[in-house]
């Protein structure tokens, strides 16, 4: 299994059609679908794009996609929870119970689908089961406002990576990380590629941002500045720590030069505390969570601002927005395509393979969205969650 696996699939409700008025339908923001679409393409790059080790501009761009795309999806999962349970005012009473049931149904489906895909032997670290668990873990927080959610996101980012390190030491295997292995709850919480213990801060941070008035310019400006500060603190702090603290770089080994930002350093070793100073996307450290959250905030803020301020861009980006509106379908599509085409070296495909995946996804999503409001898997998910209407 390659160390670069980087997957995620948000579960959006319905596509956000691009309207002439330039305004998104109630409860939806077109910029979110644009961000999801970009994250889908980043995910494709991580799996079927050229190997980042080739260097140059292409290699650098491929490396930027690794880890940060999945963090962006986890961040957007927080938006999904808030959109389902009530974005401006959390739903209460019967409506609240039905909303909670919808989230639970989605989580169970994702847990089952993700486990099945992982056990099928697809050479990708499937995030769907992890994603389902994230939904369940953060659901008790859905009634909180932006302030408490932000505080919890910060607290979990500061504490849980250290807890994860201790837990992994207690398990007693320096090769504790087991990406791609269907190890049940242990994998989902502690040893998998996307352990919930260190990925739920992204989801909670997304919930906090979703509670804000994202149509306000002042709010978006503050968010952009916050994202930049988090990114600098995470990646810059890691670079400084690895260069200043004696022995830190030596403990990490050959990958120390890039461990402050890149997964080329590999997965952390369970017996090297110096990895807690790294900020590579899959190092599961406080600094990596801060840096990746900063990137996610900046991408979402930029997409929201661009789609509102630039109608022409919104029109040109329609295929990307269409992909983002059916990102679960786009995610599963790329897994099936990888299996069907027999692609085993991930990453490492020629650039034209990546471009082919992107083009195919855009064409399908654009054509489908002209006739159907939801993507195929999104439609099935909606039908399943309709069972929540029986909750009294």
N, C-alpha and C positions, 0 to 999 in steps of 0.2 A: 504494500500500500504506500503510495507516495505521501510525502509529508505536506504536500500542498493542497490537499483536499479542502475545499471551501464552498459549502453549499448552504442554501437556505431557501425557504419558500414561504412567503407571507400568505396569509389567507384573507384576501380582500373580500368585501361583500359583493359589490357590483362594479362593473366598469364605470369610469367617469367619462361620459361622452363629452367631446369638445363642442361647446355650444357657441353660437355666434355672439351671444351676449358677453362671452368671456368669463362667465361666472359658473362655478361648479354647482351641481345640484346640492340641495340641503344635506348637510352632514358629510359631504365629501369635498376634498380639495384636489384639484387636478395635479398640483405639484407633487402630491404624495404618490400618485401613480407614475409620474415621471421619475421620481426617485426610485420606486420599485423597479421600473423598467431598466434604469441604469444599473441597479444592483443585480438584476437578472443577467445583464450582459457581462458584468464583472464576474459573476459566478461562472458563466460560460468560459470566460477567459481563464479562470483558475483551473478549469477541467480540460477544455479542448483547445486551449491556446498554446502558443509556443512556450517552451521552457524558459522561465526567467533567467536561468543560468547562462543563456546565450548572450546576455548583456545587451548593450546598446539601448536605443530608445524603446524598441519593442519589448525587450526584456524588462526594462524599468516599468513600463506601463503594465505588463503582465504581473509583475510583483506587487504593484499597487493594489491590484484586485484581490490578492490573496488575503483572507482573513477579514479585510475591511468590508467586503460585500456581505459576508454572513453577519457581521456586527451591525451593518445597516439594516438588514432584514430583521434581526432581533429587536433593534430599536423601533422599527416600524410595527413589530408585533404589539408593542405597547399602544400604538395608535389603534390597532385593530380591536384590542380589548376595550378601549375607551369608546370607540365608535359604536360598538355593539351594546355596551352597557349605559350609554348616555354621555355624550361629549361635553356639553355645557353643564347639564345637571344630571348626576347619576340617577338612573331609574330606580324607583322604589315600588313597594307593593307587588301586585301581580306582574306588572311590566318588568320590575327588577328581577323577580324570580325567573321569569321567562328569559330575560337577557343572560342571567347566570347560566341557565340550562343550555342556551345556545353556545356559550363559550365552552362548557363542559363537553357537549356533544362534539364540537369541533376538535377539542383536545383529544378525546378518545379516538376519533377517526384518524387523526394525525399520528397518534401513538401506534395504532394498528397498521396503517399504511406505511409508516416509516420503518417499523420492524419488519414487515413483509418485504419491502424493497431491499433492506439491508441483508436479509437472509437469502435473497435471490441471487446474491453474488455479484451485483453490479459494482464495479470497481470505483465507487465513490462513497465518501463518508456522508451518508444521508442524514440530514438534519431534522427531518419531519417528526420523528419520535421525540427528539429533544424539544422541538418547537411545541409539541403538544403538552409536554411537561411544564414548559415555561408558562403556558396559559393557566394551568392549574395552580401553579405556585403563586402567581401574582394576583389571581382572581380575588382573594380576600381584601385586596387594596383598592378595589375599583371605585369605592365611594370617596376616596381621599382627594383633596384638592392638589393643585400643582406644588405648593410649598412643601407639605409633608411628603409627597411622592419624591420630590427632588432631594429632600433630606435623607430619605430611605435609600435612594439610589446612590448618593454619596457614601452613606454609611456602609452599605453592602459592598461597594467598590473598594473601600478602605479595609474592610475586615475579612470578607469571604475568600479572597485569594490566599491569605495567610492560613485560614482554616483549611482550605483545599490542600495546601502544602502539608499541613500537619496530618490530615486524613490520609494523604497518599503515603506519607512516611509510616503511618500506622499500619497500612496495608502491607508494607514491608517488601515492596518490589521496586527496584530502581527503574524497571521498565514498565511502570504502572500504567502509562498511557496506552490505551488499546483502541486506536481509531479504527472505525469500520467493523468492529466486532459487536454482535448483538448480545451484550452481556447483561441485559436487563437493567434493573434500577441502579445497580452499582455503576454501570457505564453511563447511564443518563445523568446521574448526579455527580460522579467523581472522575471516572477514568476515560470517558469517551472524548471525541474530538471537540465537542461543545458542552462540557459539563455544566449542568444547570447552576451549580454553586457559584460559578463565576460568569455566567451569561445572563442571569436574571437582572443584574444591574442595568444592562442595556434596555431590557423590556420596561423596567420601572422608569428609567429616564425617558423613554418614549412616551409612557403614560403621562409623565409630568409635563412634557412639552405639548402633548395633545390637549391638555386642559387649558392651555393659554389661548389668548385671542390672536391667532396666527394671521388674521387679516390686518392687524395693526402694524404699521411701519416701525414704530418704536419697539414693539415686542420682537419683531424680526431682527432689528439691529442689535438689540441686546443678546438675542440668541446667537447671532453670528459672532459677536465678540466673545460670548461664553464658549462657543465651539472652538474658536481660535485659541483661547486661553487654555482649554482642556487639552487640545492637540499639542500645544507647545509644552505644557506641563508634563504630559505623558511621554511623548517622544524625546523632547529636549531633556527632561529630567532623567530619562533612561540613558541617553547619550552621556550626560554629565556624570552620572553615577558610575557607569562602566569605565569611564576614563579617569575618574578621580579616586574612587575607592580602591585601595591596594588589593591586588589579588582577584578582583571581580572578573576582569576580562580573562585571566588565566584559568579561572575555575570553569568558565563557560566553554573555553577552548577555541577551536578554529572559527566558529561562527560568531565570535564576540564582536567583530567589526560591524556586523549588520544586525545584531540582536536587538538593537534599540528601535528598529523599524521593520525588519524583514523576516519572513519565515524561512529564508534560506539558511538561517542558523539552525533550523531543525526544531523538533519538539524538545521541551525542557527535560532534563534528567532529574529524576526524583531525588537524587542524592546530592544535588548541587544547589545550595541556598542562594548562590549568586544569581540564579535565574529569576529570583524575585525582583531583580533590578532591571530585567529586560522589559521591552515594550513591543516585541514582535507580536503580531496579531493573535497567534495561538499559544502564547506563553502563559496565559491565564493569570496575569499579575495585575496589581493595582494600576501600575503605569500603563499597561496595554489597554486596560478598560478605559482609563481616562483619555488616552490618545484616540482610540477607536470611537468612543462616544463623541469626542470633539469633531472627528471627521463626519460622523453620521449627522450631527446637528448642522454642520456647515452645508452638507449636501442637501438635506431636506430644506433648510432655509433658502438656499440658492434656488432650488427647484420651485418652491412656492413663490418667491419673488419674481423669478423669470417668467413663469407661466401667467402671472397676473399683469406684469408690466409690459410684456412683449407678445402681443397677440400673434404676430407673424411667427415667432418662435414656437408658440403653442401649436400653431397649425403645422409647421414643419416637423414638430416632435410627435405628431399624432400617432405614428406607428410605435414609437417607444412608449407612449402613454397607454396605447392599447395592450402592449405586452405587460406593462405594469398592472393593468386592471385585471389581468388573468394570470398572475404570476405563479399560482399553484400549478395551473395547466402547463405554463412555460417550463417550470422546474421539472415536473414529471416527464414532459416531452423530451427534455434533454437527456434524462436518465435512460429512457427507452431508446433514444437514438444512439447513445453511447453503446448500449448493449447490442443493438441491432447491427451497428457498423463494426462491432468488434474492436472498439478502441480500448486499449489496455494501458498504454503509457500516458498517465495523467499527471501533470501536463506534458506536452511534448509534440502535439500535432502541429502541422504547418499552419501558417496564418490563414490560408484560404479555408481551412476547416472551421476555424472560429468564425470567420466572416459568413460562411455558409449557414452555420447554426443561427447566427444573429439575423441574417436575411430571412431564413425560413420562419423564425419566430415572429418577425415583424409582419411578414406577408400573411401568415395564418391569423394572427391576432387582429390585423386590420380588416381582413375580409370577414372573419367571424363576427367582429363587433358591429358590422354593418347590418347584420341580420338578427343577432342575439344580444341581449343586455349583459349576459354573463358568459364567462368562459365555460367550456364543458365540465371541468371538475368543480368550478365554482358553482355551477348550476346544481350539480349533484350534492355539493356541500350544503347549499341553501335548502334543498329538498329535505335533507337529513335534519337540519336544524329547525325546520318547520314543526317538528315533533314537539318543540318547546311550547307551542301554543296550547297544548293540553295541560300545561302547568296551571294550577289554580292558586 
